[in-house]
Amino acid sequence: MKRSRKVQAIAARAGAMTGRDGAIDFAAKTGMLNQMAVANADDHIYRVIELVGTSEDSIEDAITSAISRADKTLRNLRWFEVLRTSGHIVDGGVRHYQVTLKVGFTMEGPH
């Protein structure tokens, strides 16, 4: 069953989705994104896993270490979402950063 669009995109003026003042027409952009989501709904099935990255240096390094490690054993990684940020304190200072991530990757078709 096909989902119907709730937001109707307006005709783009001169090939762009901007109003008179140059602002982006968010209704038009949302309508186009919804169309693309409906058109591509069956293109990918995602598997979602949870990872915890750690670093002694920064939150960014914790994220990067989790993603780079997952990339060594998983194919088709597509996105991540930070679920939780935490850390370990020693003697009044941050000793480790921990970041819990939700990571999505596309599944391959049957062989």
Jmol script that loads the backbone (N, CA, C; Angstrom):
load data "model"
ATOM      1  N   MET A   1       0.836  -1.173   0.000  1.00  0.00           N
ATOM      2  CA  MET A   1       0.000   0.000   0.000  1.00  0.00           C
ATOM      3  C   MET A   1       0.880   1.234   0.000  1.00  0.00           C
ATOM      4  N   LYS A   2       0.609   2.170  -0.872  1.00  0.00           N
ATOM      5  CA  LYS A   2       1.406   3.364  -1.012  1.00  0.00           C
ATOM      6  C   LYS A   2       0.921   4.442  -0.065  1.00  0.00           C
ATOM      7  N   ARG A   3       1.867   5.088   0.606  1.00  0.00           N
ATOM      8  CA  ARG A   3       1.539   6.156   1.536  1.00  0.00           C
ATOM      9  C   ARG A   3       1.285   7.436   0.759  1.00  0.00           C
ATOM     10  N   SER A   4       0.254   8.159   1.126  1.00  0.00           N
ATOM     11  CA  SER A   4      -0.043   9.411   0.417  1.00  0.00           C
ATOM     12  C   SER A   4       0.706  10.564   1.065  1.00  0.00           C
ATOM     13  N   ARG A   5       1.040  11.543   0.260  1.00  0.00           N
ATOM     14  CA  ARG A   5       1.752  12.719   0.757  1.00  0.00           C
ATOM     15  C   ARG A   5       0.788  13.627   1.498  1.00  0.00           C
ATOM     16  N   LYS A   6       1.223  14.128   2.637  1.00  0.00           N
ATOM     17  CA  LYS A   6       0.414  15.080   3.388  1.00  0.00           C
ATOM     18  C   LYS A   6       0.765  16.510   3.008  1.00  0.00           C
ATOM     19  N   VAL A   7       2.018  16.745   2.634  1.00  0.00           N
ATOM     20  CA  VAL A   7       2.475  18.083   2.279  1.00  0.00           C
ATOM     21  C   VAL A   7       2.637  18.133   0.776  1.00  0.00           C
ATOM     22  N   GLN A   8       1.948  19.031   0.142  1.00  0.00           N
ATOM     23  CA  GLN A   8       2.056  19.195  -1.303  1.00  0.00           C
ATOM     24  C   GLN A   8       3.164  20.193  -1.617  1.00  0.00           C
ATOM     25  N   ALA A   9       4.110  19.779  -2.425  1.00  0.00           N
ATOM     26  CA  ALA A   9       5.194  20.683  -2.809  1.00  0.00           C
ATOM     27  C   ALA A   9       4.677  21.699  -3.828  1.00  0.00           C
ATOM     28  N   ILE A  10       5.072  22.957  -3.646  1.00  0.00           N
ATOM     29  CA  ILE A  10       4.692  23.976  -4.615  1.00  0.00           C
ATOM     30  C   ILE A  10       5.650  23.923  -5.787  1.00  0.00           C
ATOM     31  N   ALA A  11       5.239  24.431  -6.897  1.00  0.00           N
ATOM     32  CA  ALA A  11       6.101  24.446  -8.081  1.00  0.00           C
ATOM     33  C   ALA A  11       7.329  25.298  -7.795  1.00  0.00           C
ATOM     34  N   ALA A  12       8.477  24.768  -8.122  1.00  0.00           N
ATOM     35  CA  ALA A  12       9.715  25.505  -7.887  1.00  0.00           C
ATOM     36  C   ALA A  12       9.820  26.673  -8.864  1.00  0.00           C
ATOM     37  N   ARG A  13      10.246  27.802  -8.336  1.00  0.00           N
ATOM     38  CA  ARG A  13      10.403  28.986  -9.170  1.00  0.00           C
ATOM     39  C   ARG A  13      11.792  29.002  -9.781  1.00  0.00           C
ATOM     40  N   ALA A  14      11.882  29.049 -11.057  1.00  0.00           N
ATOM     41  CA  ALA A  14      13.153  29.115 -11.790  1.00  0.00           C
ATOM     42  C   ALA A  14      14.117  28.026 -11.328  1.00  0.00           C
ATOM     43  N   GLY A  15      13.584  26.834 -11.077  1.00  0.00           N
ATOM     44  CA  GLY A  15      14.433  25.708 -10.725  1.00  0.00           C
ATOM     45  C   GLY A  15      14.894  25.674  -9.284  1.00  0.00           C
ATOM     46  N   ALA A  16      14.393  26.546  -8.430  1.00  0.00           N
ATOM     47  CA  ALA A  16      14.813  26.554  -7.030  1.00  0.00           C
ATOM     48  C   ALA A  16      13.600  26.512  -6.119  1.00  0.00           C
ATOM     49  N   MET A  17      13.823  26.125  -4.869  1.00  0.00           N
ATOM     50  CA  MET A  17      12.733  26.084  -3.892  1.00  0.00           C
ATOM     51  C   MET A  17      12.889  27.252  -2.920  1.00  0.00           C
ATOM     52  N   THR A  18      12.877  28.446  -3.442  1.00  0.00           N
ATOM     53  CA  THR A  18      13.020  29.609  -2.580  1.00  0.00           C
ATOM     54  C   THR A  18      11.873  30.570  -2.822  1.00  0.00           C
ATOM     55  N   GLY A  19      11.593  31.347  -1.805  1.00  0.00           N
ATOM     56  CA  GLY A  19      10.553  32.366  -1.905  1.00  0.00           C
ATOM     57  C   GLY A  19      11.130  33.650  -2.463  1.00  0.00           C
ATOM     58  N   ARG A  20      10.317  34.703  -2.431  1.00  0.00           N
ATOM     59  CA  ARG A  20      10.755  35.996  -2.958  1.00  0.00           C
ATOM     60  C   ARG A  20      12.008  36.505  -2.275  1.00  0.00           C
ATOM     61  N   ASP A  21      12.103  36.272  -0.958  1.00  0.00           N
ATOM     62  CA  ASP A  21      13.248  36.788  -0.210  1.00  0.00           C
ATOM     63  C   ASP A  21      14.447  35.841  -0.212  1.00  0.00           C
ATOM     64  N   GLY A  22      14.352  34.743  -0.948  1.00  0.00           N
ATOM     65  CA  GLY A  22      15.470  33.807  -1.038  1.00  0.00           C
ATOM     66  C   GLY A  22      15.448  32.740   0.040  1.00  0.00           C
ATOM     67  N   ALA A  23      14.468  32.782   0.949  1.00  0.00           N
ATOM     68  CA  ALA A  23      14.383  31.768   1.998  1.00  0.00           C
ATOM     69  C   ALA A  23      13.924  30.439   1.401  1.00  0.00           C
ATOM     70  N   ILE A  24      14.395  29.365   1.975  1.00  0.00           N
ATOM     71  CA  ILE A  24      14.009  28.043   1.500  1.00  0.00           C
ATOM     72  C   ILE A  24      12.548  27.801   1.829  1.00  0.00           C
ATOM     73  N   ASP A  25      11.806  27.278   0.876  1.00  0.00           N
ATOM     74  CA  ASP A  25      10.412  26.915   1.090  1.00  0.00           C
ATOM     75  C   ASP A  25      10.404  25.525   1.724  1.00  0.00           C
ATOM     76  N   PHE A  26      10.299  25.496   3.069  1.00  0.00           N
ATOM     77  CA  PHE A  26      10.406  24.235   3.783  1.00  0.00           C
ATOM     78  C   PHE A  26       9.255  23.287   3.479  1.00  0.00           C
ATOM     79  N   ALA A  27       8.080  23.807   3.184  1.00  0.00           N
ATOM     80  CA  ALA A  27       6.964  22.932   2.819  1.00  0.00           C
ATOM     81  C   ALA A  27       7.267  22.207   1.514  1.00  0.00           C
ATOM     82  N   ALA A  28       7.832  22.929   0.556  1.00  0.00           N
ATOM     83  CA  ALA A  28       8.178  22.312  -0.725  1.00  0.00           C
ATOM     84  C   ALA A  28       9.287  21.286  -0.543  1.00  0.00           C
ATOM     85  N   LYS A  29      10.291  21.636   0.256  1.00  0.00           N
ATOM     86  CA  LYS A  29      11.400  20.722   0.484  1.00  0.00           C
ATOM     87  C   LYS A  29      10.920  19.465   1.210  1.00  0.00           C
ATOM     88  N   THR A  30      10.070  19.633   2.224  1.00  0.00           N
ATOM     89  CA  THR A  30       9.530  18.496   2.964  1.00  0.00           C
ATOM     90  C   THR A  30       8.705  17.604   2.052  1.00  0.00           C
ATOM     91  N   GLY A  31       7.913  18.214   1.195  1.00  0.00           N
ATOM     92  CA  GLY A  31       7.116  17.439   0.254  1.00  0.00           C
ATOM     93  C   GLY A  31       7.970  16.603  -0.659  1.00  0.00           C
ATOM     94  N   MET A  32       9.050  17.184  -1.147  1.00  0.00           N
ATOM     95  CA  MET A  32       9.949  16.440  -2.037  1.00  0.00           C
ATOM     96  C   MET A  32      10.658  15.316  -1.282  1.00  0.00           C
ATOM     97  N   LEU A  33      11.070  15.571  -0.032  1.00  0.00           N
ATOM     98  CA  LEU A  33      11.724  14.533   0.757  1.00  0.00           C
ATOM     99  C   LEU A  33      10.764  13.389   1.042  1.00  0.00           C
ATOM    100  N   ASN A  34       9.498  13.718   1.330  1.00  0.00           N
ATOM    101  CA  ASN A  34       8.506  12.676   1.569  1.00  0.00           C
ATOM    102  C   ASN A  34       8.291  11.842   0.317  1.00  0.00           C
ATOM    103  N   GLN A  35       8.288  12.484  -0.849  1.00  0.00           N
ATOM    104  CA  GLN A  35       8.143  11.755  -2.108  1.00  0.00           C
ATOM    105  C   GLN A  35       9.303  10.784  -2.288  1.00  0.00           C
ATOM    106  N   MET A  36      10.509  11.252  -1.998  1.00  0.00           N
ATOM    107  CA  MET A  36      11.681  10.405  -2.146  1.00  0.00           C
ATOM    108  C   MET A  36      11.616   9.239  -1.162  1.00  0.00           C
ATOM    109  N   ALA A  37      11.153   9.478   0.064  1.00  0.00           N
ATOM    110  CA  ALA A  37      11.059   8.412   1.063  1.00  0.00           C
ATOM    111  C   ALA A  37      10.070   7.353   0.620  1.00  0.00           C
ATOM    112  N   VAL A  38       8.952   7.771   0.041  1.00  0.00           N
ATOM    113  CA  VAL A  38       7.960   6.820  -0.441  1.00  0.00           C
ATOM    114  C   VAL A  38       8.517   6.050  -1.628  1.00  0.00           C
ATOM    115  N   ALA A  39       9.201   6.740  -2.521  1.00  0.00           N
ATOM    116  CA  ALA A  39       9.747   6.089  -3.709  1.00  0.00           C
ATOM    117  C   ALA A  39      10.841   5.094  -3.344  1.00  0.00           C
ATOM    118  N   ASN A  40      11.618   5.380  -2.295  1.00  0.00           N
ATOM    119  CA  ASN A  40      12.750   4.532  -1.937  1.00  0.00           C
ATOM    120  C   ASN A  40      12.475   3.646  -0.727  1.00  0.00           C
ATOM    121  N   ALA A  41      11.224   3.528  -0.302  1.00  0.00           N
ATOM    122  CA  ALA A  41      10.905   2.796   0.919  1.00  0.00           C
ATOM    123  C   ALA A  41      11.340   1.340   0.858  1.00  0.00           C
ATOM    124  N   ASP A  42      11.283   0.713  -0.310  1.00  0.00           N
ATOM    125  CA  ASP A  42      11.630  -0.699  -0.432  1.00  0.00           C
ATOM    126  C   ASP A  42      13.068  -0.924  -0.879  1.00  0.00           C
ATOM    127  N   ASP A  43      13.831   0.139  -1.095  1.00  0.00           N
ATOM    128  CA  ASP A  43      15.189  -0.004  -1.602  1.00  0.00           C
ATOM    129  C   ASP A  43      16.155  -0.590  -0.585  1.00  0.00           C
ATOM    130  N   HIS A  44      15.981  -0.254   0.691  1.00  0.00           N
ATOM    131  CA  HIS A  44      16.931  -0.700   1.706  1.00  0.00           C
ATOM    132  C   HIS A  44      16.204  -1.189   2.944  1.00  0.00           C
ATOM    133  N   ILE A  45      16.734  -2.244   3.495  1.00  0.00           N
ATOM    134  CA  ILE A  45      16.321  -2.719   4.807  1.00  0.00           C
ATOM    135  C   ILE A  45      17.541  -2.541   5.688  1.00  0.00           C
ATOM    136  N   TYR A  46      17.354  -1.945   6.845  1.00  0.00           N
ATOM    137  CA  TYR A  46      18.473  -1.662   7.734  1.00  0.00           C
ATOM    138  C   TYR A  46      18.470  -2.585   8.936  1.00  0.00           C
ATOM    139  N   ARG A  47      19.629  -2.997   9.333  1.00  0.00           N
ATOM    140  CA  ARG A  47      19.831  -3.696  10.595  1.00  0.00           C
ATOM    141  C   ARG A  47      20.422  -2.661  11.535  1.00  0.00           C
ATOM    142  N   VAL A  48      19.978  -2.636  12.775  1.00  0.00           N
ATOM    143  CA  VAL A  48      20.451  -1.648  13.738  1.00  0.00           C
ATOM    144  C   VAL A  48      21.095  -2.387  14.907  1.00  0.00           C
ATOM    145  N   ILE A  49      22.300  -1.939  15.265  1.00  0.00           N
ATOM    146  CA  ILE A  49      23.005  -2.517  16.408  1.00  0.00           C
ATOM    147  C   ILE A  49      23.424  -1.396  17.348  1.00  0.00           C
ATOM    148  N   GLU A  50      23.794  -1.773  18.550  1.00  0.00           N
ATOM    149  CA  GLU A  50      24.267  -0.808  19.519  1.00  0.00           C
ATOM    150  C   GLU A  50      25.744  -1.058  19.796  1.00  0.00           C
ATOM    151  N   LEU A  51      26.519   0.016  19.828  1.00  0.00           N
ATOM    152  CA  LEU A  51      27.952  -0.060  20.097  1.00  0.00           C
ATOM    153  C   LEU A  51      28.295   0.912  21.215  1.00  0.00           C
ATOM    154  N   VAL A  52      29.374   0.619  21.930  1.00  0.00           N
ATOM    155  CA  VAL A  52      29.902   1.556  22.914  1.00  0.00           C
ATOM    156  C   VAL A  52      31.355   1.813  22.561  1.00  0.00           C
ATOM    157  N   GLY A  53      31.672   3.071  22.259  1.00  0.00           N
ATOM    158  CA  GLY A  53      33.039   3.470  21.973  1.00  0.00           C
ATOM    159  C   GLY A  53      33.631   4.154  23.185  1.00  0.00           C
ATOM    160  N   THR A  54      34.927   3.969  23.400  1.00  0.00           N
ATOM    161  CA  THR A  54      35.602   4.611  24.530  1.00  0.00           C
ATOM    162  C   THR A  54      36.854   5.333  24.051  1.00  0.00           C
ATOM    163  N   SER A  55      37.232   6.344  24.813  1.00  0.00           N
ATOM    164  CA  SER A  55      38.454   7.080  24.516  1.00  0.00           C
ATOM    165  C   SER A  55      38.919   7.790  25.782  1.00  0.00           C
ATOM    166  N   GLU A  56      40.198   7.941  25.922  1.00  0.00           N
ATOM    167  CA  GLU A  56      40.746   8.721  27.029  1.00  0.00           C
ATOM    168  C   GLU A  56      40.832  10.200  26.656  1.00  0.00           C
ATOM    169  N   ASP A  57      40.636  10.520  25.353  1.00  0.00           N
ATOM    170  CA  ASP A  57      40.851  11.882  24.881  1.00  0.00           C
ATOM    171  C   ASP A  57      39.585  12.713  24.703  1.00  0.00           C
ATOM    172  N   SER A  58      38.557  12.162  24.036  1.00  0.00           N
ATOM    173  CA  SER A  58      37.375  12.976  23.744  1.00  0.00           C
ATOM    174  C   SER A  58      36.174  12.125  23.357  1.00  0.00           C
ATOM    175  N   ILE A  59      35.015  12.759  23.364  1.00  0.00           N
ATOM    176  CA  ILE A  59      33.784  12.113  22.919  1.00  0.00           C
ATOM    177  C   ILE A  59      33.894  11.766  21.436  1.00  0.00           C
ATOM    178  N   GLU A  60      34.435  12.704  20.641  1.00  0.00           N
ATOM    179  CA  GLU A  60      34.589  12.464  19.202  1.00  0.00           C
ATOM    180  C   GLU A  60      35.462  11.250  18.925  1.00  0.00           C
ATOM    181  N   ASP A  61      36.538  11.112  19.692  1.00  0.00           N
ATOM    182  CA  ASP A  61      37.413   9.949  19.511  1.00  0.00           C
ATOM    183  C   ASP A  61      36.697   8.653  19.890  1.00  0.00           C
ATOM    184  N   ALA A  62      35.840   8.708  20.896  1.00  0.00           N
ATOM    185  CA  ALA A  62      35.069   7.519  21.289  1.00  0.00           C
ATOM    186  C   ALA A  62      34.125   7.107  20.162  1.00  0.00           C
ATOM    187  N   ILE A  63      33.469   8.088  19.534  1.00  0.00           N
ATOM    188  CA  ILE A  63      32.579   7.801  18.405  1.00  0.00           C
ATOM    189  C   ILE A  63      33.382   7.215  17.250  1.00  0.00           C
ATOM    190  N   THR A  64      34.480   7.865  16.922  1.00  0.00           N
ATOM    191  CA  THR A  64      35.315   7.424  15.802  1.00  0.00           C
ATOM    192  C   THR A  64      35.856   6.017  16.028  1.00  0.00           C
ATOM    193  N   SER A  65      36.274   5.703  17.246  1.00  0.00           N
ATOM    194  CA  SER A  65      36.811   4.369  17.506  1.00  0.00           C
ATOM    195  C   SER A  65      35.739   3.295  17.357  1.00  0.00           C
ATOM    196  N   ALA A  66      34.517   3.585  17.798  1.00  0.00           N
ATOM    197  CA  ALA A  66      33.427   2.611  17.658  1.00  0.00           C
ATOM    198  C   ALA A  66      33.095   2.375  16.187  1.00  0.00           C
ATOM    199  N   ILE A  67      32.989   3.459  15.424  1.00  0.00           N
ATOM    200  CA  ILE A  67      32.641   3.337  13.996  1.00  0.00           C
ATOM    201  C   ILE A  67      33.758   2.645  13.219  1.00  0.00           C
ATOM    202  N   SER A  68      35.007   3.033  13.467  1.00  0.00           N
ATOM    203  CA  SER A  68      36.107   2.426  12.709  1.00  0.00           C
ATOM    204  C   SER A  68      36.260   0.949  13.046  1.00  0.00           C
ATOM    205  N   ARG A  69      36.003   0.570  14.288  1.00  0.00           N
ATOM    206  CA  ARG A  69      36.070  -0.860  14.652  1.00  0.00           C
ATOM    207  C   ARG A  69      34.935  -1.637  13.993  1.00  0.00           C
ATOM    208  N   ALA A  70      33.741  -1.080  13.992  1.00  0.00           N
ATOM    209  CA  ALA A  70      32.597  -1.749  13.359  1.00  0.00           C
ATOM    210  C   ALA A  70      32.826  -1.897  11.854  1.00  0.00           C
ATOM    211  N   ASP A  71      33.470  -0.905  11.253  1.00  0.00           N
ATOM    212  CA  ASP A  71      33.725  -0.934   9.810  1.00  0.00           C
ATOM    213  C   ASP A  71      34.660  -2.076   9.407  1.00  0.00           C
ATOM    214  N   LYS A  72      35.428  -2.601  10.355  1.00  0.00           N
ATOM    215  CA  LYS A  72      36.337  -3.704  10.050  1.00  0.00           C
ATOM    216  C   LYS A  72      35.608  -5.032   9.888  1.00  0.00           C
ATOM    217  N   THR A  73      34.431  -5.166  10.502  1.00  0.00           N
ATOM    218  CA  THR A  73      33.726  -6.445  10.446  1.00  0.00           C
ATOM    219  C   THR A  73      32.331  -6.365   9.845  1.00  0.00           C
ATOM    220  N   LEU A  74      31.806  -5.168   9.646  1.00  0.00           N
ATOM    221  CA  LEU A  74      30.471  -5.004   9.066  1.00  0.00           C
ATOM    222  C   LEU A  74      30.568  -4.257   7.744  1.00  0.00           C
ATOM    223  N   ARG A  75      29.699  -4.621   6.808  1.00  0.00           N
ATOM    224  CA  ARG A  75      29.648  -3.923   5.531  1.00  0.00           C
ATOM    225  C   ARG A  75      28.458  -2.978   5.509  1.00  0.00           C
ATOM    226  N   ASN A  76      28.516  -1.988   4.651  1.00  0.00           N
ATOM    227  CA  ASN A  76      27.399  -1.095   4.349  1.00  0.00           C
ATOM    228  C   ASN A  76      26.923  -0.255   5.537  1.00  0.00           C
ATOM    229  N   LEU A  77      27.857   0.186   6.390  1.00  0.00           N
ATOM    230  CA  LEU A  77      27.476   1.093   7.475  1.00  0.00           C
ATOM    231  C   LEU A  77      26.936   2.376   6.857  1.00  0.00           C
ATOM    232  N   ARG A  78      25.803   2.878   7.356  1.00  0.00           N
ATOM    233  CA  ARG A  78      25.167   4.041   6.745  1.00  0.00           C
ATOM    234  C   ARG A  78      24.981   5.221   7.692  1.00  0.00           C
ATOM    235  N   TRP A  79      24.674   4.994   8.965  1.00  0.00           N
ATOM    236  CA  TRP A  79      24.380   6.112   9.867  1.00  0.00           C
ATOM    237  C   TRP A  79      24.617   5.696  11.310  1.00  0.00           C
ATOM    238  N   PHE A  80      24.713   6.705  12.170  1.00  0.00           N
ATOM    239  CA  PHE A  80      24.777   6.433  13.602  1.00  0.00           C
ATOM    240  C   PHE A  80      23.999   7.507  14.345  1.00  0.00           C
ATOM    241  N   GLU A  81      23.607   7.161  15.555  1.00  0.00           N
ATOM    242  CA  GLU A  81      22.887   8.073  16.439  1.00  0.00           C
ATOM    243  C   GLU A  81      23.489   7.918  17.826  1.00  0.00           C
ATOM    244  N   VAL A  82      23.823   9.031  18.475  1.00  0.00           N
ATOM    245  CA  VAL A  82      24.366   8.976  19.825  1.00  0.00           C
ATOM    246  C   VAL A  82      23.207   8.814  20.808  1.00  0.00           C
ATOM    247  N   LEU A  83      23.229   7.710  21.549  1.00  0.00           N
ATOM    248  CA  LEU A  83      22.171   7.439  22.520  1.00  0.00           C
ATOM    249  C   LEU A  83      22.517   7.950  23.914  1.00  0.00           C
ATOM    250  N   ARG A  84      23.789   7.805  24.270  1.00  0.00           N
ATOM    251  CA  ARG A  84      24.188   8.134  25.634  1.00  0.00           C
ATOM    252  C   ARG A  84      25.656   8.523  25.655  1.00  0.00           C
ATOM    253  N   THR A  85      25.984   9.503  26.440  1.00  0.00           N
ATOM    254  CA  THR A  85      27.374   9.898  26.650  1.00  0.00           C
ATOM    255  C   THR A  85      27.648   9.798  28.143  1.00  0.00           C
ATOM    256  N   SER A  86      28.728   9.129  28.487  1.00  0.00           N
ATOM    257  CA  SER A  86      29.086   8.989  29.898  1.00  0.00           C
ATOM    258  C   SER A  86      30.597   8.945  30.008  1.00  0.00           C
ATOM    259  N   GLY A  87      31.074   8.828  31.217  1.00  0.00           N
ATOM    260  CA  GLY A  87      32.510   8.789  31.408  1.00  0.00           C
ATOM    261  C   GLY A  87      32.885   8.235  32.760  1.00  0.00           C
ATOM    262  N   HIS A  88      34.172   8.151  32.983  1.00  0.00           N
ATOM    263  CA  HIS A  88      34.747   7.617  34.208  1.00  0.00           C
ATOM    264  C   HIS A  88      35.614   8.704  34.816  1.00  0.00           C
ATOM    265  N   ILE A  89      35.402   8.978  36.094  1.00  0.00           N
ATOM    266  CA  ILE A  89      36.145  10.038  36.790  1.00  0.00           C
ATOM    267  C   ILE A  89      37.145   9.406  37.739  1.00  0.00           C
ATOM    268  N   VAL A  90      38.388   9.917  37.696  1.00  0.00           N
ATOM    269  CA  VAL A  90      39.439   9.477  38.610  1.00  0.00           C
ATOM    270  C   VAL A  90      40.125  10.715  39.156  1.00  0.00           C
ATOM    271  N   ASP A  91      40.212  10.811  40.468  1.00  0.00           N
ATOM    272  CA  ASP A  91      40.890  11.929  41.146  1.00  0.00           C
ATOM    273  C   ASP A  91      40.396  13.289  40.663  1.00  0.00           C
ATOM    274  N   GLY A  92      39.100  13.407  40.479  1.00  0.00           N
ATOM    275  CA  GLY A  92      38.506  14.688  40.099  1.00  0.00           C
ATOM    276  C   GLY A  92      38.645  15.057  38.632  1.00  0.00           C
ATOM    277  N   GLY A  93      39.131  14.154  37.807  1.00  0.00           N
ATOM    278  CA  GLY A  93      39.279  14.433  36.381  1.00  0.00           C
ATOM    279  C   GLY A  93      38.682  13.316  35.530  1.00  0.00           C
ATOM    280  N   VAL A  94      38.399  13.652  34.280  1.00  0.00           N
ATOM    281  CA  VAL A  94      37.830  12.660  33.367  1.00  0.00           C
ATOM    282  C   VAL A  94      38.928  11.696  32.934  1.00  0.00           C
ATOM    283  N   ARG A  95      38.692  10.418  33.173  1.00  0.00           N
ATOM    284  CA  ARG A  95      39.669   9.387  32.809  1.00  0.00           C
ATOM    285  C   ARG A  95      39.319   8.749  31.464  1.00  0.00           C
ATOM    286  N   HIS A  96      38.032   8.467  31.247  1.00  0.00           N
ATOM    287  CA  HIS A  96      37.569   7.866  30.002  1.00  0.00           C
ATOM    288  C   HIS A  96      36.246   8.494  29.605  1.00  0.00           C
ATOM    289  N   TYR A  97      36.032   8.605  28.297  1.00  0.00           N
ATOM    290  CA  TYR A  97      34.740   8.994  27.735  1.00  0.00           C
ATOM    291  C   TYR A  97      34.122   7.735  27.150  1.00  0.00           C
ATOM    292  N   GLN A  98      32.824   7.575  27.352  1.00  0.00           N
ATOM    293  CA  GLN A  98      32.095   6.451  26.762  1.00  0.00           C
ATOM    294  C   GLN A  98      30.892   6.999  26.011  1.00  0.00           C
ATOM    295  N   VAL A  99      30.701   6.513  24.792  1.00  0.00           N
ATOM    296  CA  VAL A  99      29.574   6.944  23.980  1.00  0.00           C
ATOM    297  C   VAL A  99      28.849   5.703  23.469  1.00  0.00           C
ATOM    298  N   THR A 100      27.556   5.616  23.764  1.00  0.00           N
ATOM    299  CA  THR A 100      26.730   4.527  23.263  1.00  0.00           C
ATOM    300  C   THR A 100      26.069   4.990  21.982  1.00  0.00           C
ATOM    301  N   LEU A 101      26.253   4.205  20.925  1.00  0.00           N
ATOM    302  CA  LEU A 101      25.751   4.563  19.598  1.00  0.00           C
ATOM    303  C   LEU A 101      24.760   3.526  19.100  1.00  0.00           C
ATOM    304  N   LYS A 102      23.791   3.979  18.343  1.00  0.00           N
ATOM    305  CA  LYS A 102      22.942   3.104  17.549  1.00  0.00           C
ATOM    306  C   LYS A 102      23.481   3.249  16.126  1.00  0.00           C
ATOM    307  N   VAL A 103      23.853   2.149  15.491  1.00  0.00           N
ATOM    308  CA  VAL A 103      24.461   2.172  14.162  1.00  0.00           C
ATOM    309  C   VAL A 103      23.586   1.364  13.205  1.00  0.00           C
ATOM    310  N   GLY A 104      23.326   1.941  12.033  1.00  0.00           N
ATOM    311  CA  GLY A 104      22.520   1.256  11.032  1.00  0.00           C
ATOM    312  C   GLY A 104      23.348   0.903   9.815  1.00  0.00           C
ATOM    313  N   PHE A 105      23.079  -0.287   9.270  1.00  0.00           N
ATOM    314  CA  PHE A 105      23.726  -0.683   8.026  1.00  0.00           C
ATOM    315  C   PHE A 105      22.711  -1.398   7.160  1.00  0.00           C
ATOM    316  N   THR A 106      22.903  -1.279   5.837  1.00  0.00           N
ATOM    317  CA  THR A 106      21.962  -1.916   4.913  1.00  0.00           C
ATOM    318  C   THR A 106      22.269  -3.405   4.838  1.00  0.00           C
ATOM    319  N   MET A 107      21.201  -4.175   4.753  1.00  0.00           N
ATOM    320  CA  MET A 107      21.347  -5.611   4.637  1.00  0.00           C
ATOM    321  C   MET A 107      21.463  -5.974   3.156  1.00  0.00           C
ATOM    322  N   GLU A 108      22.215  -6.997   2.873  1.00  0.00           N
ATOM    323  CA  GLU A 108      22.371  -7.437   1.506  1.00  0.00           C
ATOM    324  C   GLU A 108      21.232  -8.376   1.144  1.00  0.00           C
ATOM    325  N   GLY A 109      20.937  -8.428  -0.131  1.00  0.00           N
ATOM    326  CA  GLY A 109      19.876  -9.312  -0.601  1.00  0.00           C
ATOM    327  C   GLY A 109      20.268 -10.766  -0.470  1.00  0.00           C
ATOM    328  N   PRO A 110      19.286 -11.663  -0.613  1.00  0.00           N
ATOM    329  CA  PRO A 110      19.592 -13.094  -0.535  1.00  0.00           C
ATOM    330  C   PRO A 110      20.499 -13.496  -1.690  1.00  0.00           C
ATOM    331  N   HIS A 111      21.399 -14.395  -1.425  1.00  0.00           N
ATOM    332  CA  HIS A 111      22.361 -14.817  -2.452  1.00  0.00           C
ATOM    333  C   HIS A 111      21.882 -16.014  -3.187  1.00  0.00           C
TER     334      HIS A 111
END
end "model"
wireframe off; spacefill off
backbone 0.3
color backbone group
